[in-house]
């Protein structure tokens, strides 16, 4: 379709960047679902709002009266990090070593 924002070429590029393994039918299904979600978002953007309406992440105001108390932020390190690092293919100085991700500008 001409009005699809996520073309098969763009989707193939995104799948490659995400290192996903998708079959042709599975990939096409996901691509169509993503395009449907983008269409729904575009429709929602068109809904006129009162200029005094504040942006919100949900429809209920998140006030101190209805919010749970903040808990103390405690540092609780894992007692044996070396046990976790043993499962990594590569480590250095007590950290995981991951492959470099090449960056390029998407246009």
C-alpha positions, -999 to +999 in steps of 0.1 A: +000+000+000+012+035-008+001+050+025+021+026+046+048+043+067+067+011+073+075-002+039+088-038+034+123-023+028+122-003+060+108-032+080+136-055+067+161-029+078+146-027+113+144-065+116+181-066+107+190-039+132+170-058+159+187-091+149+153-108+147+146-140+129+112-138+113+096-159+086+081-141+056+045-145+068+053-136+104+073-105+093+045-093+070+019-098+098+040-078+122+047-051+096+010-047+089+002-046+126+027-018+131+013+002+102-022-003+117-009+011+150+006+041+133-027+048+116-045+046+149-020+071+164-025+095+135-063+093+140-059+101+177-037+131+169-066+145+149-089+146+180-094+182+190-085+189+226-093+218+249-061+239+250-062+237+288-060+199+288-026+189+302-007+160+287-010+129+308+002+093+306-032+080+317-067+094+322-066+096+360-046+124+377-017+110+396-019+129+428-002+123+462-036+115+477-041+084+454-004+075+449+016+050+469+043+063+491+077+064+476+099+037+489+135+042+500+160+037+472+183+010+485+214-004+469+212-042+471+240-057+450+240-093+439+263-112+463+281-132+436+283-113+404+311-136+392+285-164+390+265-143+365+296-133+345+306-170+341+278-174+317+289-145+295+308-153+263+332-124+270+340-103+300+365-077+310+373-061+344+341-076+358+318-063+330+300-079+301+317-072+267+291-068+239+297-064+202+299-029+189+268-018+171+275+001+139+255+034+137+242+050+106+218+078+100+183+066+090+166+088+065 
